[in-house]
Amino acid sequence: MPTALITGCDYGIGFEFTRQYAEDGWKVHAVCLDAASEGKLSGLSGDVRFHHVDVSDQAALATLADALKGEPIDLLINNAATFAPDGPRTLMLPDMDEFTRVMRVNAVAPIYVADAFEAHVAESTRRQMVFIGTRSGSIGDNTSGGHYAYRCSKAALNMAVKSLSIDFAANGVTTVVLHPGSVATETRKGGQIPVTESVSGMRNVIDGLTTDMSGSFLRYDGGAIEW
Ligand SMILES: NC(=O)c1ccc[n+]([C@@H]2O[C@H](COP(=O)([O-])OP(=O)(O)OC[C@H]3O[C@@H](n4cnc5c(N)ncnc54)[C@H](OP(=O)(O)O)[C@@H]3O)[C@@H](O)[C@H]2O)c1
């Protein structure tokens, strides 16, 4: 059976990806920010390996990549992300350190995750890297402004994934950005789509990916989104 490595599995979409793939017999390396999530993941059926790693810690990524050296990873899902609280002024900016933290976790870290696990994915059968983005990161789709840190971080992620699709073309690794929809999770109670439906939809899209789709920005139902 294939192997997946998924980041941000403590809650929400990452947890559901872990649950579904493990239930279907995949081996899942589940990367979590919180050590306490190990107990929650141990309740899942299937082969789930817990890893306590902050994706914005380059040394911790290198340690994990080294620990898994020689193990092919068919599917890498960069799902971990963070948000900043709104500030009080017109632009509702968080303070600059918060803005920078969001950029580091949402835009910078996924590039370093891709770099750390390039060989593992390139050695696998599927050779897929999926980055969970959002419509909020689309410049063409932006009609409401606001949420500067989150929007800018996810727009930067889009650029990174496009470049990765070019730089990884030679080793056959397919890279795409997926928008999960507006998903109801523990942290986003206002979402409209159940997390089970969003994740099943994204899994269908992932199953249908071909190398010529590398560098695309797709919704959970497979439709394209403008950059
Ligand atoms: N839900 C939606 O409607 C929606 C819409 C569009 C896009 N998305 C995207 O979908 C993905 C998952 O969202 P979600 O709704 O499931 O959010 P979530 O419940 O907040 O899950 C994000 C996960 O990432 C983890 N994480 C945060 N910083 C991390 C770090 N530095 N290292 C490792 N893990 C870290 C979080 O851990 P902690 O909880 O312990 O902080 C959490 O488990 C994100 O990329 C998000 O931007 C979601």
The ligand as a Tripos MOL2 file, in Angstrom:
@<TRIPOS>MOLECULE
LIG
   48    52     1     0     0
SMALL
NO_CHARGES

@<TRIPOS>ATOM
      1 N1        -11.2250   25.1290    6.9470 N.am      1 LIG1
      2 C1        -11.3850   25.8550    5.8620 C.2       1 LIG1
      3 O1        -12.5070   26.3120    5.5480 O.2       1 LIG1
      4 C2        -10.2280   26.1520    4.9490 C.ar      1 LIG1
      5 C3        -10.4660   26.9050    3.7980 C.ar      1 LIG1
      6 C4         -9.4210   27.1450    2.9170 C.ar      1 LIG1
      7 C5         -8.1660   26.6090    3.1970 C.ar      1 LIG1
      8 N2         -7.9450   25.8860    4.3330 N.ar      1 LIG1
      9 C6         -6.6100   25.3410    4.5410 C.3       1 LIG1
     10 O2         -6.7150   23.9790    4.8810 O.3       1 LIG1
     11 C7         -5.6390   23.6170    5.7580 C.3       1 LIG1
     12 C8         -6.1830   22.9780    7.0150 C.3       1 LIG1
     13 O3         -7.1130   23.8840    7.6040 O.3       1 LIG1
     14 P1         -8.0340   23.5170    8.8450 P.3       1 LIG1
     15 O4         -9.2800   24.2550    8.6650 O.co2     1 LIG1
     16 O5         -8.0510   22.0500    9.0560 O.co2     1 LIG1
     17 O6         -7.2150   24.2640   10.0020 O.3       1 LIG1
     18 P2         -6.7920   23.8260   11.4520 P.3       1 LIG1
     19 O7         -7.8840   23.0190   12.0910 O.co2     1 LIG1
     20 O8         -6.3260   25.0480   12.1430 O.co2     1 LIG1
     21 O9         -5.6030   22.8530   11.1560 O.3       1 LIG1
     22 C9         -4.3200   23.3260   10.8570 C.3       1 LIG1
     23 C10        -3.3590   22.3370   11.4640 C.3       1 LIG1
     24 O10        -2.0260   22.7860   11.2520 O.3       1 LIG1
     25 C11        -1.3350   22.6910   12.4950 C.3       1 LIG1
     26 N3         -0.2140   23.6130   12.5170 N.ar      1 LIG1
     27 C12        -0.2460   24.9660   12.6540 C.ar      1 LIG1
     28 N4          0.9990   25.4540   12.6700 N.ar      1 LIG1
     29 C13         1.8380   24.3810   12.5470 C.ar      1 LIG1
     30 C14         3.2310   24.2280   12.5250 C.ar      1 LIG1
     31 N5          4.0420   25.2900   12.6320 N.pl3     1 LIG1
     32 N6          3.7640   22.9810   12.4010 N.ar      1 LIG1
     33 C15         2.9610   21.9030   12.3140 C.ar      1 LIG1
     34 N7          1.6140   21.9780   12.3370 N.ar      1 LIG1
     35 C16         1.0740   23.2040   12.4640 C.ar      1 LIG1
     36 C17        -2.3870   23.0140   13.5230 C.3       1 LIG1
     37 O11        -1.9690   22.5960   14.7970 O.3       1 LIG1
     38 P3         -2.5660   23.3350   16.0980 P.3       1 LIG1
     39 O12        -4.0510   23.2330   15.9930 O.co2     1 LIG1
     40 O13        -2.0010   22.5740   17.2350 O.co2     1 LIG1
     41 O14        -2.1360   24.7790   16.0220 O.co2     1 LIG1
     42 C18        -3.5490   22.2230   12.9790 C.3       1 LIG1
     43 O15        -3.4550   20.8750   13.3090 O.3       1 LIG1
     44 C19        -4.8520   24.8910    5.9860 C.3       1 LIG1
     45 O16        -3.7680   24.9490    5.0900 O.3       1 LIG1
     46 C20        -5.8540   25.9920    5.7010 C.3       1 LIG1
     47 O17        -5.2350   27.1950    5.3120 O.3       1 LIG1
     48 C21        -8.9500   25.6480    5.2100 C.ar      1 LIG1
@<TRIPOS>BOND
     1     1     2 1
     2     2     3 2
     3     2     4 1
     4     4     5 ar
     5     4    48 ar
     6     5     6 ar
     7     6     7 ar
     8     7     8 ar
     9     8     9 1
    10     8    48 ar
    11     9    10 1
    12     9    46 1
    13    10    11 1
    14    11    12 1
    15    11    44 1
    16    12    13 1
    17    13    14 1
    18    14    15 2
    19    14    16 1
    20    14    17 1
    21    17    18 1
    22    18    19 2
    23    18    20 1
    24    18    21 1
    25    21    22 1
    26    22    23 1
    27    23    24 1
    28    23    42 1
    29    24    25 1
    30    25    26 1
    31    25    36 1
    32    26    27 ar
    33    26    35 ar
    34    27    28 ar
    35    28    29 ar
    36    29    30 ar
    37    29    35 ar
    38    30    31 1
    39    30    32 ar
    40    32    33 ar
    41    33    34 ar
    42    34    35 ar
    43    36    37 1
    44    36    42 1
    45    37    38 1
    46    38    39 2
    47    38    40 1
    48    38    41 1
    49    42    43 1
    50    44    45 1
    51    44    46 1
    52    46    47 1
@<TRIPOS>SUBSTRUCTURE
     1 LIG1         1 GROUP 0 **** ****
